[in-house]
Amino acid sequence: MILDDEVYRRLVEESVRRYGSTKKLSFLINEKLREPRGGQARPPARRMTVRLGRRVTAKELEAEIARAWEEA
């Protein structure tokens, strides 16, 4: 990935301002990418467990998810 020079400059400036160096630049970029466009940090995703009464392979699960998306 190649960042625009202006975007990179602003990220470096913010990293230095917040953390005192650019060592946490990738941390800052990841943080920015996780923010919704409104600027408010969204709550962490919740993990969900579903009991089916039997073991399901990854392929079966992917097929079910695809089928559900097609119906939606």
PDB file of N, H, CA, C and O in Angstrom:
ATOM      1  N   MET A   1       0.847  -1.173   0.000  1.00  0.00           N
ATOM      2  CA  MET A   1       0.000   0.000   0.000  1.00  0.00           C
ATOM      3  C   MET A   1       0.890   1.231   0.000  1.00  0.00           C
ATOM      4  O   MET A   1       1.862   1.302   0.752  1.00  0.00           O
ATOM      5  N   ILE A   2       0.565   2.179  -0.824  1.00  0.00           N
ATOM      6  H   ILE A   2      -0.224   2.122  -1.435  1.00  0.00           H
ATOM      7  CA  ILE A   2       1.316   3.428  -0.892  1.00  0.00           C
ATOM      8  C   ILE A   2       0.392   4.555  -0.451  1.00  0.00           C
ATOM      9  O   ILE A   2      -0.690   4.747  -1.004  1.00  0.00           O
ATOM     10  N   LEU A   3       0.842   5.293   0.555  1.00  0.00           N
ATOM     11  H   LEU A   3       1.722   5.137   1.005  1.00  0.00           H
ATOM     12  CA  LEU A   3       0.053   6.408   1.067  1.00  0.00           C
ATOM     13  C   LEU A   3       0.402   7.681   0.306  1.00  0.00           C
ATOM     14  O   LEU A   3       1.549   7.893  -0.088  1.00  0.00           O
ATOM     15  N   ASP A   4      -0.591   8.511   0.111  1.00  0.00           N
ATOM     16  H   ASP A   4      -1.523   8.339   0.431  1.00  0.00           H
ATOM     17  CA  ASP A   4      -0.384   9.833  -0.445  1.00  0.00           C
ATOM     18  C   ASP A   4       0.567  10.593   0.488  1.00  0.00           C
ATOM     19  O   ASP A   4       0.486  10.437   1.706  1.00  0.00           O
ATOM     20  N   ASP A   5       1.456  11.404  -0.066  1.00  0.00           N
ATOM     21  H   ASP A   5       1.521  11.531  -1.055  1.00  0.00           H
ATOM     22  CA  ASP A   5       2.450  12.133   0.739  1.00  0.00           C
ATOM     23  C   ASP A   5       1.803  12.988   1.826  1.00  0.00           C
ATOM     24  O   ASP A   5       2.284  13.021   2.959  1.00  0.00           O
ATOM     25  N   GLU A   6       0.721  13.674   1.486  1.00  0.00           N
ATOM     26  H   GLU A   6       0.331  13.647   0.566  1.00  0.00           H
ATOM     27  CA  GLU A   6       0.050  14.542   2.465  1.00  0.00           C
ATOM     28  C   GLU A   6      -0.578  13.717   3.592  1.00  0.00           C
ATOM     29  O   GLU A   6      -0.500  14.093   4.762  1.00  0.00           O
ATOM     30  N   VAL A   7      -1.191  12.608   3.238  1.00  0.00           N
ATOM     31  H   VAL A   7      -1.254  12.303   2.287  1.00  0.00           H
ATOM     32  CA  VAL A   7      -1.796  11.734   4.249  1.00  0.00           C
ATOM     33  C   VAL A   7      -0.710  11.186   5.175  1.00  0.00           C
ATOM     34  O   VAL A   7      -0.877  11.175   6.394  1.00  0.00           O
ATOM     35  N   TYR A   8       0.390  10.736   4.599  1.00  0.00           N
ATOM     36  H   TYR A   8       0.525  10.745   3.608  1.00  0.00           H
ATOM     37  CA  TYR A   8       1.508  10.210   5.386  1.00  0.00           C
ATOM     38  C   TYR A   8       2.055  11.285   6.333  1.00  0.00           C
ATOM     39  O   TYR A   8       2.316  11.010   7.504  1.00  0.00           O
ATOM     40  N   ARG A   9       2.226  12.496   5.827  1.00  0.00           N
ATOM     41  H   ARG A   9       2.014  12.720   4.876  1.00  0.00           H
ATOM     42  CA  ARG A   9       2.741  13.596   6.646  1.00  0.00           C
ATOM     43  C   ARG A   9       1.834  13.850   7.845  1.00  0.00           C
ATOM     44  O   ARG A   9       2.314  14.028   8.965  1.00  0.00           O
ATOM     45  N   ARG A  10       0.506  13.867   7.607  1.00  0.00           N
ATOM     46  H   ARG A  10       0.117  13.723   6.697  1.00  0.00           H
ATOM     47  CA  ARG A  10      -0.431  14.106   8.707  1.00  0.00           C
ATOM     48  C   ARG A  10      -0.408  12.975   9.724  1.00  0.00           C
ATOM     49  O   ARG A  10      -0.504  13.215  10.928  1.00  0.00           O
ATOM     50  N   LEU A  11      -0.281  11.732   9.237  1.00  0.00           N
ATOM     51  H   LEU A  11      -0.204  11.537   8.259  1.00  0.00           H
ATOM     52  CA  LEU A  11      -0.203  10.597  10.155  1.00  0.00           C
ATOM     53  C   LEU A  11       1.069  10.651  10.996  1.00  0.00           C
ATOM     54  O   LEU A  11       1.034  10.376  12.196  1.00  0.00           O
ATOM     55  N   VAL A  12       2.180  11.000  10.377  1.00  0.00           N
ATOM     56  H   VAL A  12       2.208  11.223   9.402  1.00  0.00           H
ATOM     57  CA  VAL A  12       3.444  11.127  11.117  1.00  0.00           C
ATOM     58  C   VAL A  12       3.322  12.219  12.169  1.00  0.00           C
ATOM     59  O   VAL A  12       3.740  12.026  13.310  1.00  0.00           O
ATOM     60  N   GLU A  13       2.757  13.359  11.804  1.00  0.00           N
ATOM     61  H   GLU A  13       2.417  13.516  10.876  1.00  0.00           H
ATOM     62  CA  GLU A  13       2.583  14.453  12.756  1.00  0.00           C
ATOM     63  C   GLU A  13       1.718  14.027  13.931  1.00  0.00           C
ATOM     64  O   GLU A  13       2.040  14.331  15.080  1.00  0.00           O
ATOM     65  N   GLU A  14       0.621  13.325  13.656  1.00  0.00           N
ATOM     66  H   GLU A  14       0.360  13.078  12.723  1.00  0.00           H
ATOM     67  CA  GLU A  14      -0.255  12.885  14.735  1.00  0.00           C
ATOM     68  C   GLU A  14       0.430  11.843  15.612  1.00  0.00           C
ATOM     69  O   GLU A  14       0.271  11.859  16.833  1.00  0.00           O
ATOM     70  N   SER A  15       1.186  10.945  15.002  1.00  0.00           N
ATOM     71  H   SER A  15       1.315  10.933  14.011  1.00  0.00           H
ATOM     72  CA  SER A  15       1.908   9.937  15.770  1.00  0.00           C
ATOM     73  C   SER A  15       2.917  10.589  16.713  1.00  0.00           C
ATOM     74  O   SER A  15       3.028  10.202  17.877  1.00  0.00           O
ATOM     75  N   VAL A  16       3.640  11.563  16.214  1.00  0.00           N
ATOM     76  H   VAL A  16       3.550  11.877  15.268  1.00  0.00           H
ATOM     77  CA  VAL A  16       4.619  12.268  17.050  1.00  0.00           C
ATOM     78  C   VAL A  16       3.907  13.043  18.153  1.00  0.00           C
ATOM     79  O   VAL A  16       4.362  13.055  19.297  1.00  0.00           O
ATOM     80  N   ARG A  17       2.808  13.680  17.821  1.00  0.00           N
ATOM     81  H   ARG A  17       2.438  13.670  16.892  1.00  0.00           H
ATOM     82  CA  ARG A  17       2.055  14.455  18.817  1.00  0.00           C
ATOM     83  C   ARG A  17       1.484  13.550  19.905  1.00  0.00           C
ATOM     84  O   ARG A  17       1.550  13.888  21.087  1.00  0.00           O
ATOM     85  N   ARG A  18       0.922  12.401  19.515  1.00  0.00           N
ATOM     86  H   ARG A  18       0.868  12.128  18.555  1.00  0.00           H
ATOM     87  CA  ARG A  18       0.265  11.528  20.492  1.00  0.00           C
ATOM     88  C   ARG A  18       1.227  10.609  21.236  1.00  0.00           C
ATOM     89  O   ARG A  18       1.054  10.360  22.430  1.00  0.00           O
ATOM     90  N   TYR A  19       2.240  10.106  20.532  1.00  0.00           N
ATOM     91  H   TYR A  19       2.380  10.308  19.563  1.00  0.00           H
ATOM     92  CA  TYR A  19       3.102   9.076  21.113  1.00  0.00           C
ATOM     93  C   TYR A  19       4.560   9.503  21.262  1.00  0.00           C
ATOM     94  O   TYR A  19       5.357   8.754  21.827  1.00  0.00           O
ATOM     95  N   GLY A  20       4.929  10.684  20.774  1.00  0.00           N
ATOM     96  H   GLY A  20       4.282  11.292  20.315  1.00  0.00           H
ATOM     97  CA  GLY A  20       6.287  11.170  20.929  1.00  0.00           C
ATOM     98  C   GLY A  20       7.264  10.661  19.886  1.00  0.00           C
ATOM     99  O   GLY A  20       8.430  11.056  19.901  1.00  0.00           O
ATOM    100  N   SER A  21       6.824   9.793  18.975  1.00  0.00           N
ATOM    101  H   SER A  21       5.876   9.472  18.963  1.00  0.00           H
ATOM    102  CA  SER A  21       7.688   9.285  17.910  1.00  0.00           C
ATOM    103  C   SER A  21       6.818   8.660  16.826  1.00  0.00           C
ATOM    104  O   SER A  21       5.590   8.661  16.914  1.00  0.00           O
ATOM    105  N   THR A  22       7.479   8.126  15.803  1.00  0.00           N
ATOM    106  H   THR A  22       8.477   8.125  15.731  1.00  0.00           H
ATOM    107  CA  THR A  22       6.744   7.445  14.739  1.00  0.00           C
ATOM    108  C   THR A  22       6.739   5.939  14.947  1.00  0.00           C
ATOM    109  O   THR A  22       6.273   5.201  14.080  1.00  0.00           O
ATOM    110  N   LYS A  23       7.245   5.473  16.076  1.00  0.00           N
ATOM    111  H   LYS A  23       7.624   6.073  16.781  1.00  0.00           H
ATOM    112  CA  LYS A  23       7.306   4.033  16.330  1.00  0.00           C
ATOM    113  C   LYS A  23       5.922   3.390  16.370  1.00  0.00           C
ATOM    114  O   LYS A  23       5.788   2.196  16.100  1.00  0.00           O
ATOM    115  N   LYS A  24       4.901   4.161  16.699  1.00  0.00           N
ATOM    116  H   LYS A  24       5.009   5.130  16.918  1.00  0.00           H
ATOM    117  CA  LYS A  24       3.536   3.627  16.769  1.00  0.00           C
ATOM    118  C   LYS A  24       2.707   4.042  15.559  1.00  0.00           C
ATOM    119  O   LYS A  24       1.479   4.092  15.630  1.00  0.00           O
ATOM    120  N   LEU A  25       3.378   4.339  14.452  1.00  0.00           N
ATOM    121  H   LEU A  25       4.375   4.298  14.394  1.00  0.00           H
ATOM    122  CA  LEU A  25       2.672   4.789  13.256  1.00  0.00           C
ATOM    123  C   LEU A  25       1.702   3.724  12.753  1.00  0.00           C
ATOM    124  O   LEU A  25       0.562   4.050  12.420  1.00  0.00           O
ATOM    125  N   SER A  26       2.116   2.474  12.690  1.00  0.00           N
ATOM    126  H   SER A  26       3.041   2.209  12.961  1.00  0.00           H
ATOM    127  CA  SER A  26       1.208   1.429  12.206  1.00  0.00           C
ATOM    128  C   SER A  26       0.053   1.231  13.187  1.00  0.00           C
ATOM    129  O   SER A  26      -1.063   0.935  12.762  1.00  0.00           O
ATOM    130  N   PHE A  27       0.298   1.387  14.492  1.00  0.00           N
ATOM    131  H   PHE A  27       1.205   1.627  14.838  1.00  0.00           H
ATOM    132  CA  PHE A  27      -0.774   1.318  15.482  1.00  0.00           C
ATOM    133  C   PHE A  27      -1.799   2.416  15.207  1.00  0.00           C
ATOM    134  O   PHE A  27      -3.005   2.170  15.243  1.00  0.00           O
ATOM    135  N   LEU A  28      -1.317   3.623  14.933  1.00  0.00           N
ATOM    136  H   LEU A  28      -0.338   3.823  14.904  1.00  0.00           H
ATOM    137  CA  LEU A  28      -2.199   4.750  14.643  1.00  0.00           C
ATOM    138  C   LEU A  28      -3.004   4.509  13.368  1.00  0.00           C
ATOM    139  O   LEU A  28      -4.200   4.796  13.327  1.00  0.00           O
ATOM    140  N   ILE A  29      -2.358   3.984  12.330  1.00  0.00           N
ATOM    141  H   ILE A  29      -1.386   3.750  12.362  1.00  0.00           H
ATOM    142  CA  ILE A  29      -3.055   3.709  11.070  1.00  0.00           C
ATOM    143  C   ILE A  29      -4.149   2.674  11.288  1.00  0.00           C
ATOM    144  O   ILE A  29      -5.266   2.844  10.799  1.00  0.00           O
ATOM    145  N   ASN A  30      -3.842   1.599  12.021  1.00  0.00           N
ATOM    146  H   ASN A  30      -2.935   1.461  12.418  1.00  0.00           H
ATOM    147  CA  ASN A  30      -4.859   0.590  12.318  1.00  0.00           C
ATOM    148  C   ASN A  30      -6.005   1.188  13.111  1.00  0.00           C
ATOM    149  O   ASN A  30      -7.169   0.874  12.858  1.00  0.00           O
ATOM    150  N   GLU A  31      -5.688   2.041  14.062  1.00  0.00           N
ATOM    151  H   GLU A  31      -4.743   2.296  14.268  1.00  0.00           H
ATOM    152  CA  GLU A  31      -6.720   2.702  14.855  1.00  0.00           C
ATOM    153  C   GLU A  31      -7.625   3.547  13.963  1.00  0.00           C
ATOM    154  O   GLU A  31      -8.847   3.520  14.105  1.00  0.00           O
ATOM    155  N   LYS A  32      -7.019   4.295  13.044  1.00  0.00           N
ATOM    156  H   LYS A  32      -6.026   4.317  12.928  1.00  0.00           H
ATOM    157  CA  LYS A  32      -7.796   5.140  12.128  1.00  0.00           C
ATOM    158  C   LYS A  32      -8.683   4.298  11.209  1.00  0.00           C
ATOM    159  O   LYS A  32      -9.823   4.673  10.935  1.00  0.00           O
ATOM    160  N   LEU A  33      -8.168   3.172  10.737  1.00  0.00           N
ATOM    161  H   LEU A  33      -7.242   2.868  10.960  1.00  0.00           H
ATOM    162  CA  LEU A  33      -8.948   2.328   9.842  1.00  0.00           C
ATOM    163  C   LEU A  33     -10.131   1.686  10.550  1.00  0.00           C
ATOM    164  O   LEU A  33     -11.130   1.356   9.912  1.00  0.00           O
ATOM    165  N   ARG A  34     -10.029   1.507  11.840  1.00  0.00           N
ATOM    166  H   ARG A  34      -9.217   1.775  12.358  1.00  0.00           H
ATOM    167  CA  ARG A  34     -11.138   0.907  12.595  1.00  0.00           C
ATOM    168  C   ARG A  34     -12.231   1.908  12.935  1.00  0.00           C
ATOM    169  O   ARG A  34     -13.348   1.515  13.270  1.00  0.00           O
ATOM    170  N   GLU A  35     -11.922   3.195  12.852  1.00  0.00           N
ATOM    171  H   GLU A  35     -11.014   3.515  12.580  1.00  0.00           H
ATOM    172  CA  GLU A  35     -12.916   4.222  13.180  1.00  0.00           C
ATOM    173  C   GLU A  35     -13.974   4.309  12.085  1.00  0.00           C
ATOM    174  O   GLU A  35     -13.642   4.288  10.900  1.00  0.00           O
ATOM    175  N   PRO A  36     -15.245   4.406  12.470  1.00  0.00           N
ATOM    176  CA  PRO A  36     -16.255   4.681  11.451  1.00  0.00           C
ATOM    177  C   PRO A  36     -16.068   6.109  10.931  1.00  0.00           C
ATOM    178  O   PRO A  36     -15.377   6.911  11.560  1.00  0.00           O
ATOM    179  N   ARG A  37     -16.661   6.418   9.823  1.00  0.00           N
ATOM    180  H   ARG A  37     -17.222   5.766   9.312  1.00  0.00           H
ATOM    181  CA  ARG A  37     -16.447   7.730   9.202  1.00  0.00           C
ATOM    182  C   ARG A  37     -16.844   8.901  10.085  1.00  0.00           C
ATOM    183  O   ARG A  37     -16.315   9.998   9.907  1.00  0.00           O
ATOM    184  N   GLY A  38     -17.754   8.709  11.032  1.00  0.00           N
ATOM    185  H   GLY A  38     -18.184   7.817  11.177  1.00  0.00           H
ATOM    186  CA  GLY A  38     -18.184   9.789  11.914  1.00  0.00           C
ATOM    187  C   GLY A  38     -17.143  10.192  12.935  1.00  0.00           C
ATOM    188  O   GLY A  38     -17.311  11.205  13.613  1.00  0.00           O
ATOM    189  N   GLY A  39     -16.062   9.420  13.064  1.00  0.00           N
ATOM    190  H   GLY A  39     -15.925   8.596  12.513  1.00  0.00           H
ATOM    191  CA  GLY A  39     -15.009   9.771  13.997  1.00  0.00           C
ATOM    192  C   GLY A  39     -15.131   9.082  15.350  1.00  0.00           C
ATOM    193  O   GLY A  39     -14.156   9.014  16.098  1.00  0.00           O
ATOM    194  N   GLN A  40     -16.304   8.577  15.669  1.00  0.00           N
ATOM    195  H   GLN A  40     -17.096   8.632  15.061  1.00  0.00           H
ATOM    196  CA  GLN A  40     -16.498   7.886  16.941  1.00  0.00           C
ATOM    197  C   GLN A  40     -16.004   6.457  16.807  1.00  0.00           C
ATOM    198  O   GLN A  40     -16.306   5.780  15.824  1.00  0.00           O
ATOM    199  N   ALA A  41     -15.254   6.004  17.779  1.00  0.00           N
ATOM    200  H   ALA A  41     -15.008   6.554  18.577  1.00  0.00           H
ATOM    201  CA  ALA A  41     -14.782   4.621  17.760  1.00  0.00           C
ATOM    202  C   ALA A  41     -15.975   3.697  17.997  1.00  0.00           C
ATOM    203  O   ALA A  41     -16.786   3.944  18.889  1.00  0.00           O
ATOM    204  N   ARG A  42     -16.080   2.649  17.209  1.00  0.00           N
ATOM    205  H   ARG A  42     -15.421   2.449  16.484  1.00  0.00           H
ATOM    206  CA  ARG A  42     -17.193   1.725  17.403  1.00  0.00           C
ATOM    207  C   ARG A  42     -16.827   0.703  18.473  1.00  0.00           C
ATOM    208  O   ARG A  42     -15.648   0.432  18.700  1.00  0.00           O
ATOM    209  N   PRO A  43     -17.820   0.148  19.118  1.00  0.00           N
ATOM    210  CA  PRO A  43     -17.526  -0.834  20.157  1.00  0.00           C
ATOM    211  C   PRO A  43     -16.890  -2.080  19.544  1.00  0.00           C
ATOM    212  O   PRO A  43     -17.123  -2.394  18.377  1.00  0.00           O
ATOM    213  N   PRO A  44     -16.095  -2.779  20.333  1.00  0.00           N
ATOM    214  CA  PRO A  44     -15.468  -3.987  19.784  1.00  0.00           C
ATOM    215  C   PRO A  44     -16.515  -5.004  19.356  1.00  0.00           C
ATOM    216  O   PRO A  44     -17.585  -5.100  19.956  1.00  0.00           O
ATOM    217  N   ALA A  45     -16.199  -5.754  18.325  1.00  0.00           N
ATOM    218  H   ALA A  45     -15.329  -5.677  17.837  1.00  0.00           H
ATOM    219  CA  ALA A  45     -17.127  -6.764  17.827  1.00  0.00           C
ATOM    220  C   ALA A  45     -17.344  -7.830  18.894  1.00  0.00           C
ATOM    221  O   ALA A  45     -16.419  -8.204  19.614  1.00  0.00           O
ATOM    222  N   ARG A  46     -18.557  -8.302  18.983  1.00  0.00           N
ATOM    223  H   ARG A  46     -19.309  -7.998  18.398  1.00  0.00           H
ATOM    224  CA  ARG A  46     -18.871  -9.346  19.948  1.00  0.00           C
ATOM    225  C   ARG A  46     -18.751 -10.695  19.275  1.00  0.00           C
ATOM    226  O   ARG A  46     -19.134 -10.864  18.117  1.00  0.00           O
ATOM    227  N   ARG A  47     -18.229 -11.631  19.995  1.00  0.00           N
ATOM    228  H   ARG A  47     -17.918 -11.494  20.935  1.00  0.00           H
ATOM    229  CA  ARG A  47     -18.101 -12.991  19.479  1.00  0.00           C
ATOM    230  C   ARG A  47     -19.415 -13.716  19.720  1.00  0.00           C
ATOM    231  O   ARG A  47     -20.025 -13.575  20.780  1.00  0.00           O
ATOM    232  N   MET A  48     -19.844 -14.484  18.744  1.00  0.00           N
ATOM    233  H   MET A  48     -19.349 -14.598  17.883  1.00  0.00           H
ATOM    234  CA  MET A  48     -21.106 -15.187  18.869  1.00  0.00           C
ATOM    235  C   MET A  48     -20.860 -16.680  18.679  1.00  0.00           C
ATOM    236  O   MET A  48     -20.146 -17.097  17.767  1.00  0.00           O
ATOM    237  N   THR A  49     -21.460 -17.465  19.547  1.00  0.00           N
ATOM    238  H   THR A  49     -22.040 -17.126  20.288  1.00  0.00           H
ATOM    239  CA  THR A  49     -21.358 -18.910  19.454  1.00  0.00           C
ATOM    240  C   THR A  49     -22.736 -19.473  19.165  1.00  0.00           C
ATOM    241  O   THR A  49     -23.723 -19.093  19.795  1.00  0.00           O
ATOM    242  N   VAL A  50     -22.791 -20.379  18.210  1.00  0.00           N
ATOM    243  H   VAL A  50     -21.989 -20.689  17.699  1.00  0.00           H
ATOM    244  CA  VAL A  50     -24.055 -21.012  17.850  1.00  0.00           C
ATOM    245  C   VAL A  50     -23.885 -22.512  17.998  1.00  0.00           C
ATOM    246  O   VAL A  50     -22.938 -23.087  17.461  1.00  0.00           O
ATOM    247  N   ARG A  51     -24.783 -23.145  18.715  1.00  0.00           N
ATOM    248  H   ARG A  51     -25.552 -22.678  19.152  1.00  0.00           H
ATOM    249  CA  ARG A  51     -24.724 -24.598  18.874  1.00  0.00           C
ATOM    250  C   ARG A  51     -25.677 -25.228  17.865  1.00  0.00           C
ATOM    251  O   ARG A  51     -26.872 -24.934  17.845  1.00  0.00           O
ATOM    252  N   LEU A  52     -25.128 -26.092  17.038  1.00  0.00           N
ATOM    253  H   LEU A  52     -24.157 -26.331  17.054  1.00  0.00           H
ATOM    254  CA  LEU A  52     -25.912 -26.726  15.988  1.00  0.00           C
ATOM    255  C   LEU A  52     -26.267 -28.171  16.309  1.00  0.00           C
ATOM    256  O   LEU A  52     -27.104 -28.766  15.630  1.00  0.00           O
ATOM    257  N   GLY A  53     -25.650 -28.735  17.320  1.00  0.00           N
ATOM    258  H   GLY A  53     -24.971 -28.251  17.871  1.00  0.00           H
ATOM    259  CA  GLY A  53     -25.914 -30.124  17.670  1.00  0.00           C
ATOM    260  C   GLY A  53     -25.066 -31.108  16.870  1.00  0.00           C
ATOM    261  O   GLY A  53     -25.175 -32.320  17.051  1.00  0.00           O
ATOM    262  N   ARG A  54     -24.222 -30.581  15.987  1.00  0.00           N
ATOM    263  H   ARG A  54     -24.133 -29.595  15.841  1.00  0.00           H
ATOM    264  CA  ARG A  54     -23.315 -31.432  15.217  1.00  0.00           C
ATOM    265  C   ARG A  54     -22.123 -30.590  14.792  1.00  0.00           C
ATOM    266  O   ARG A  54     -22.175 -29.360  14.818  1.00  0.00           O
ATOM    267  N   ARG A  55     -21.063 -31.256  14.404  1.00  0.00           N
ATOM    268  H   ARG A  55     -21.020 -32.255  14.383  1.00  0.00           H
ATOM    269  CA  ARG A  55     -19.877 -30.552  13.907  1.00  0.00           C
ATOM    270  C   ARG A  55     -20.118 -30.127  12.463  1.00  0.00           C
ATOM    271  O   ARG A  55     -20.716 -30.862  11.676  1.00  0.00           O
ATOM    272  N   VAL A  56     -19.643 -28.933  12.129  1.00  0.00           N
ATOM    273  H   VAL A  56     -19.157 -28.337  12.768  1.00  0.00           H
ATOM    274  CA  VAL A  56     -19.813 -28.391  10.790  1.00  0.00           C
ATOM    275  C   VAL A  56     -18.432 -28.044  10.256  1.00  0.00           C
ATOM    276  O   VAL A  56     -17.630 -27.415  10.946  1.00  0.00           O
ATOM    277  N   THR A  57     -18.164 -28.451   9.037  1.00  0.00           N
ATOM    278  H   THR A  57     -18.815 -28.961   8.476  1.00  0.00           H
ATOM    279  CA  THR A  57     -16.878 -28.105   8.423  1.00  0.00           C
ATOM    280  C   THR A  57     -16.898 -26.644   7.987  1.00  0.00           C
ATOM    281  O   THR A  57     -17.955 -26.024   7.873  1.00  0.00           O
ATOM    282  N   ALA A  58     -15.710 -26.114   7.748  1.00  0.00           N
ATOM    283  H   ALA A  58     -14.851 -26.618   7.841  1.00  0.00           H
ATOM    284  CA  ALA A  58     -15.604 -24.727   7.292  1.00  0.00           C
ATOM    285  C   ALA A  58     -16.317 -24.540   5.956  1.00  0.00           C
ATOM    286  O   ALA A  58     -16.963 -23.515   5.737  1.00  0.00           O
ATOM    287  N   LYS A  59     -16.205 -25.529   5.055  1.00  0.00           N
ATOM    288  H   LYS A  59     -15.681 -26.361   5.232  1.00  0.00           H
ATOM    289  CA  LYS A  59     -16.875 -25.429   3.754  1.00  0.00           C
ATOM    290  C   LYS A  59     -18.394 -25.397   3.918  1.00  0.00           C
ATOM    291  O   LYS A  59     -19.076 -24.621   3.248  1.00  0.00           O
ATOM    292  N   GLU A  60     -18.926 -26.240   4.810  1.00  0.00           N
ATOM    293  H   GLU A  60     -18.372 -26.870   5.354  1.00  0.00           H
ATOM    294  CA  GLU A  60     -20.372 -26.240   5.051  1.00  0.00           C
ATOM    295  C   GLU A  60     -20.820 -24.906   5.617  1.00  0.00           C
ATOM    296  O   GLU A  60     -21.862 -24.378   5.229  1.00  0.00           O
ATOM    297  N   LEU A  61     -20.030 -24.359   6.537  1.00  0.00           N
ATOM    298  H   LEU A  61     -19.184 -24.788   6.852  1.00  0.00           H
ATOM    299  CA  LEU A  61     -20.377 -23.082   7.143  1.00  0.00           C
ATOM    300  C   LEU A  61     -20.355 -21.963   6.100  1.00  0.00           C
ATOM    301  O   LEU A  61     -21.267 -21.137   6.054  1.00  0.00           O
ATOM    302  N   GLU A  62     -19.317 -21.936   5.266  1.00  0.00           N
ATOM    303  H   GLU A  62     -18.576 -22.606   5.304  1.00  0.00           H
ATOM    304  CA  GLU A  62     -19.237 -20.930   4.215  1.00  0.00           C
ATOM    305  C   GLU A  62     -20.408 -21.035   3.243  1.00  0.00           C
ATOM    306  O   GLU A  62     -20.938 -20.016   2.799  1.00  0.00           O
ATOM    307  N   ALA A  63     -20.817 -22.261   2.909  1.00  0.00           N
ATOM    308  H   ALA A  63     -20.387 -23.089   3.269  1.00  0.00           H
ATOM    309  CA  ALA A  63     -21.949 -22.463   2.005  1.00  0.00           C
ATOM    310  C   ALA A  63     -23.236 -21.949   2.637  1.00  0.00           C
ATOM    311  O   ALA A  63     -24.063 -21.345   1.955  1.00  0.00           O
ATOM    312  N   GLU A  64     -23.411 -22.182   3.935  1.00  0.00           N
ATOM    313  H   GLU A  64     -22.739 -22.672   4.489  1.00  0.00           H
ATOM    314  CA  GLU A  64     -24.605 -21.686   4.629  1.00  0.00           C
ATOM    315  C   GLU A  64     -24.629 -20.164   4.685  1.00  0.00           C
ATOM    316  O   GLU A  64     -25.679 -19.545   4.511  1.00  0.00           O
ATOM    317  N   ILE A  65     -23.481 -19.573   4.925  1.00  0.00           N
ATOM    318  H   ILE A  65     -22.628 -20.075   5.066  1.00  0.00           H
ATOM    319  CA  ILE A  65     -23.404 -18.109   4.969  1.00  0.00           C
ATOM    320  C   ILE A  65     -23.729 -17.540   3.591  1.00  0.00           C
ATOM    321  O   ILE A  65     -24.483 -16.573   3.483  1.00  0.00           O
ATOM    322  N   ALA A  66     -23.165 -18.132   2.536  1.00  0.00           N
ATOM    323  H   ALA A  66     -22.552 -18.917   2.623  1.00  0.00           H
ATOM    324  CA  ALA A  66     -23.444 -17.668   1.174  1.00  0.00           C
ATOM    325  C   ALA A  66     -24.928 -17.801   0.852  1.00  0.00           C
ATOM    326  O   ALA A  66     -25.520 -16.899   0.259  1.00  0.00           O
ATOM    327  N   ARG A  67     -25.532 -18.923   1.241  1.00  0.00           N
ATOM    328  H   ARG A  67     -25.052 -19.656   1.723  1.00  0.00           H
ATOM    329  CA  ARG A  67     -26.962 -19.129   0.999  1.00  0.00           C
ATOM    330  C   ARG A  67     -27.795 -18.082   1.733  1.00  0.00           C
ATOM    331  O   ARG A  67     -28.761 -17.551   1.186  1.00  0.00           O
ATOM    332  N   ALA A  68     -27.415 -17.794   2.971  1.00  0.00           N
ATOM    333  H   ALA A  68     -26.630 -18.226   3.415  1.00  0.00           H
ATOM    334  CA  ALA A  68     -28.157 -16.787   3.749  1.00  0.00           C
ATOM    335  C   ALA A  68     -28.046 -15.406   3.136  1.00  0.00           C
ATOM    336  O   ALA A  68     -29.017 -14.649   3.142  1.00  0.00           O
ATOM    337  N   TRP A  69     -26.867 -15.058   2.601  1.00  0.00           N
ATOM    338  H   TRP A  69     -26.079 -15.673   2.597  1.00  0.00           H
ATOM    339  CA  TRP A  69     -26.706 -13.766   1.947  1.00  0.00           C
ATOM    340  C   TRP A  69     -27.545 -13.671   0.695  1.00  0.00           C
ATOM    341  O   TRP A  69     -28.093 -12.612   0.388  1.00  0.00           O
ATOM    342  N   GLU A  70     -27.652 -14.782  -0.040  1.00  0.00           N
ATOM    343  H   GLU A  70     -27.208 -15.643   0.209  1.00  0.00           H
ATOM    344  CA  GLU A  70     -28.464 -14.775  -1.251  1.00  0.00           C
ATOM    345  C   GLU A  70     -29.940 -14.570  -0.932  1.00  0.00           C
ATOM    346  O   GLU A  70     -30.667 -13.934  -1.694  1.00  0.00           O
ATOM    347  N   GLU A  71     -30.375 -15.113   0.197  1.00  0.00           N
ATOM    348  H   GLU A  71     -29.784 -15.630   0.816  1.00  0.00           H
ATOM    349  CA  GLU A  71     -31.777 -14.960   0.593  1.00  0.00           C
ATOM    350  C   GLU A  71     -32.076 -13.575   1.112  1.00  0.00           C
ATOM    351  O   GLU A  71     -33.217 -13.117   1.046  1.00  0.00           O
ATOM    352  N   ALA A  72     -31.056 -12.895   1.634  1.00  0.00           N
ATOM    353  H   ALA A  72     -30.129 -13.267   1.688  1.00  0.00           H
ATOM    354  CA  ALA A  72     -31.274 -11.580   2.266  1.00  0.00           C
ATOM    355  C   ALA A  72     -31.506 -10.484   1.260  1.00  0.00           C
ATOM    356  O   ALA A  72     -31.704  -9.330   1.639  1.00  0.00           O
TER     357      ALA A  72
END
